[in-house]
Amino acid sequence: MTTSGALLQTQIIQKAWQDPSFKAKLLADPKAAIQEALGVIIPDHIQVKTVEEHSDEFYLVLPPNPSDVIKSDIKPNAVWS
């Protein structure tokens, strides 16, 4: 994850902890919730999946294998605005 991606993730998590209505919308329609609350438009070709981790669970997200990514699909340091 890029630095800007990590920052966005941190902002989203903090807002979800502070705002129950944002959290509910984030779970139901993540792209709309992020755009509405933070003004960040996520491109149509990007899927966003939101799950809530509980204290007795651990989620591990595996990024794409770099050898499986086609060079033309790589958008280095892409920033959504």
Buried (B, 14 or more C-beta within 10 A) or exposed (E): EEEEEEEBEEBBEEBBEEBEEBBEBBEEBBBEBBBEBBEBEBEEEEEEEBEEEEEEEEEEEEEEEEEEEEEEEEEEEEEBE
